[in-house]
Amino acid sequence: MKDVVISAIKKATAFDEPQVEAPQIEAHGDYSTNLAMILAKKGSKDPRDFAGELTGKLKKDKELSKIVSKIEVEGPGFINFWLSYEALIENLRAVNEKRGSYGSTDIGHGKNVIVEYSSPNIAKRFGIGHLRSTIIGQTLYNLYKFLGYKVIGDNHVGDWGTQFGTLLYQIDSKGLDAAKLTIDELEALYVGFNSEAEKDEKLWDEARAYFKKLESGDARTREIWARLIEISQKEFERIYGLLGVKIDNSYGESFYEEKMPQVIEEVRKANLSKKSEGAEIIEFKDLPPAMLLKSDGATTYFTRDLATIKFRISEWHPDIVIYEVGMDQTLHFRQVFEAARLLGWNDKIHYEHVAHGLIRFLHGKMSTRRGETVKLEEVLNEAVSRAKEIIDKSETGRGLSSSEKEEVAKSVGIGAVKYFDLTHHPATDIIFDWSKIFVLEGNSAPYLQYTIARTKSVLQKSGNKEVKNFKSKPDGINTEELSVLRALSRFSDVIVGAAKNYSPNLLANYLFDLAQKYNNFYNQHRIIGGENEEVRIALTGGVSVVLKNGLGILGIETPEKM
């Protein structure tokens, strides 16, 4: 319905992109715009007078009058819109009819979006820090898919670079059998190398030499490296299984090895590179230079990302490319995007780096190199264990079989960890605190999951009555019901906003607000056998649908019973 409001404003003002938002205070209506104040300032008019004139025009708009019952000027010149009762009821019918597809649109039809996310490094365990890119990226993937885009997920695995030189050196110098090493032992070797290198910096020359051998195709180092990838991939798939994450494609950085010479040649033909202290670099107008080739001829992370862009353009013809990668890579991606622009690769492609903050200790950043990490699996297992304890003590838990308890505990525990992260804006740093990671009440996944279970119980007790063709009058609706109706009408707008702003937290916060409104209504009014029963059952069904759809986009399961 927001698009109808925007369309009416465009017609009345000829302004291309009017800003229309849902007011934070419910009493201020369903939508609000400050456009009158912006235009009045440009024309040196009084904002309230201009808002009054614009309101008069909007009230005459026939399409707008079909869904809006009231338009008023508030404060210094805000124009607020109230959806009509009939429009809210019609939306409730749509929720119960469309169910799983409610809130989805086709605004992305014919457009391709690539989402790069997760991107772990070979030979390292999944730490809690890997959680952010994985689940934020998966949610962005789900959001764009829900809006009709063709979405391609790409797991850009770190399997190349000097860090593998450190492992190859360790394995070779210690005479170890790579095939018999575990992921924990590989990580210990990596940590051990960095500890030794702090005392003897010459070890880094050994690491670089080993990576150079790998890059040159040395048979023995290639064989060891292949074993490391095999061990790591098995571990990654196991963790993705726990998280309920499946990524369409997984290309290691090594995949681009044979594609890099062509990219390097293209850079040279465009006269974008130059020699500097033996290395080859690209200089930018407003950014530090980026290294294309090291002084020993080895490629860099920058070179590989340019080759990645070239491949993605050829393979998937994207309109949007989203990189869900940590904030510490901000400069790197600015350089990569600018180099792509200079090469003429991205004239019609929008590149977006969704830079997530860190999950860190109170004293500072986690670091695999220093051996200061928290294993993600330990966190997930602890969350499931805590959820099971709560289920065992609850009244509803007594009615579940042993296998049902296990499934519910997994959904609740892992859902709690994922939701806790997703309630934060991606750019926010999160201080690791065991008690906060396992939020099981208040603004939490279990609260939302429990609300869905409550709606299912109500619908079951109602005999799952038909809730599409109900009748209701405006004077038969109470304040609590109206509040839920208005919240339901915003779901599609929230999905679009969360995708447009690359902010899953907008969806998470909306779902919590909707659940609160429904529970407030539930606690104050009888549903089955009460006044306005049909509407109340329909309202319950609508809340169930929207919460389930929303949590599904966030990658969180919704058990039928809790």
Helices and strands as residue ranges (DSSP letters): H 2-13, E 20-21, G 26-28, E 31-33, H 35-42, H 47-59, H 62-65, E 68-74, E 78-83, H 85-98, G 99-101, E 112-116, H 130-146, E 150-157, H 162-173, G 178-180, H 183-199, H 203-215, H 219-243, E 249-252, G 253-259, H 260-269, E 273-276, E 279-282, E 290-293, H 301-316, E 320-326, G 327-329, H 330-342, E 350-356, E 359-360, H 376-393, G 396-399, H 402-422, E 430-431, H 434-437, H 445-461, G 474-476, H 479-488, H 491-500, H 504-524, H 533-553
